Amino acid sequence: MSRSAHPAGPRHADVLPEGHYSAPPADLNTLDPKVWAETVDRGDDGVVRVGGVDVKALAEEFGTPAYFLDETDFRARARAWRTAFGQDADVFYAGKAFLSRAVVRWLHEEGLNLDVCSGGELATALSAGMPADRIAFHGNNKSTEEIHRAIEAGVGRIVLDSFQEIVRVAHIAQELGKRQRVQIRVTVGVEAHTHEFIATAHEDQKFGIPLAGGQAAEAVRRALKLDGLELIGIHSHIGSQIFDTSGFEVAAHRVVGLLKDIRDEHGVELPEIDLGGGLGIAYTSADDPREPHEIAKALTEIVTRECEGARLRTPRISVEPGRAIVGPTAFTLYEVGTIKPLDGLRTYVSVDGGMSDNIRTALYDAEYSVALVSRTSDAEPMLARVVGKHCESGDIVVKDAFLPADLAPGDLIAVPATGAYCRSMASNYNHALRPPVVAVRDGEARVIVRRETEEDLLRLDVG
Ligand SMILES: *Cc1c(COP(=O)(O)O)cnc(C)c1O
């Protein structure tokens, strides 16, 4: 059974991964700026800081486990994406990566748009004042209630994901006396993960309508006929944690092919193309993500070239980075509880959280880094596995990492690059209380999502 979202290979076999973990880094006290948020550094006293506040003070005030989010870094990344794509394109932050009202306000202030994919995400976005016309609504099985609310609120676009939904959205829009702007999400037969992509004729997944077999063309035909819909473009999202734009090149080629067919058949040139998200970040020092301006340049060139080839006006481009904006901006702070050396294997380091605050390692074999942050150490490196406190042997946070051999209960360790898909996927397994998200900026820390309490748990349990 493969639980891996990545291609099989030595990095994912049950041996020491190739490359970065086979040898300890030269100095365990050094923080690689690639994997840590912008304002993270180590103070003269050896304690790691974020936004000028040290982690011991943060642990004291907010407890552990907790996510600490570097607001300066978040805003800088959002702005970098916005600036890179300029005025002729739109950047939609993918809210599923991590969404809270503070985040919505930052995005609004930095000029980004927002993707939501549920009623809950829509409610969060609207309650924090994101203008509805800057919201895109996604999902492969939106309920009629969700569709109703989205149209009523006036969302800028709904991304249609199935033949049923084309009719459903058109019908609800008409009932409300509206014409809803929509895109059709197509699957182009490109499966992209990390450094590789596979281009196929078919795609075996639940999202989107296949280009293959003329299905997407048929969806367009139907959407164009319905009064309740204004078809503004085609949407394609090819994967996650992608480092290379070659997968987007194949996707854009195929989407533009569809735009050309639409022009030839219906005499309309759809004005927009959405290339989705999925841009990779550095979880470990081995990862080398590209800068937003490089990605913007590459994607714009690809779409322009393809459209010139097809003699189409270049459509307005939108992209949907989630992880690439929020992922690198946060780390999870844990306190070490127990330490078990297993001779000849590795040392198990148990922390006060685990798969309830970071499911990605168990779910996707995701790789993370970890560092001792409450002090420096000159001790020898030891091969460690950082595990949680849950009743599950797969409860692993960091599969293989080096930590100093003098690590002791009470030390604070931090896992960087946990801003995306950690709090948003957090669970109450074992009735764990989901950790808070604390935003830190210019010497000040403030809770943006508070820690759950036992009262919160018991309130749902009505006896
Ligand atoms: C998940 C998703 C994204 C964001 O993916 P990231 O890997 O976080 O950039 C963007 N668009 C769609 C449609 C998605 O499903």
The ligand as a Tripos MOL2 file, in Angstrom:
@<TRIPOS>MOLECULE
LIG
   15    15     1     0     0
SMALL
NO_CHARGES

@<TRIPOS>ATOM
      1 C1         -5.0300   22.9760   -2.7980 C.3       1 LIG1
      2 C2         -5.3030   23.8670   -3.9310 C.ar      1 LIG1
      3 C3         -4.5150   24.9970   -4.1170 C.ar      1 LIG1
      4 C4         -3.3420   25.3420   -3.2510 C.3       1 LIG1
      5 O1         -2.3440   24.3940   -3.2780 O.3       1 LIG1
      6 P1         -0.9320   24.7330   -2.5770 P.3       1 LIG1
      7 O2         -0.1510   23.4810   -2.7420 O.co2     1 LIG1
      8 O3         -1.2180   25.0510   -1.1530 O.co2     1 LIG1
      9 O4         -0.3760   25.9030   -3.3120 O.co2     1 LIG1
     10 C5         -4.8320   25.8360   -5.1570 C.ar      1 LIG1
     11 N1         -5.8830   25.5730   -5.9630 N.ar      1 LIG1
     12 C6         -6.6640   24.4980   -5.8090 C.ar      1 LIG1
     13 C7         -7.7880   24.2810   -6.7150 C.3       1 LIG1
     14 C8         -6.3940   23.6080   -4.7960 C.ar      1 LIG1
     15 O5         -7.1740   22.5380   -4.6430 O.3       1 LIG1
@<TRIPOS>BOND
     1     1     2 1
     2     2     3 ar
     3     2    14 ar
     4     3     4 1
     5     3    10 ar
     6     4     5 1
     7     5     6 1
     8     6     7 2
     9     6     8 1
    10     6     9 1
    11    10    11 ar
    12    11    12 ar
    13    12    13 1
    14    12    14 ar
    15    14    15 1
@<TRIPOS>SUBSTRUCTURE
     1 LIG1         1 GROUP 0 **** ****
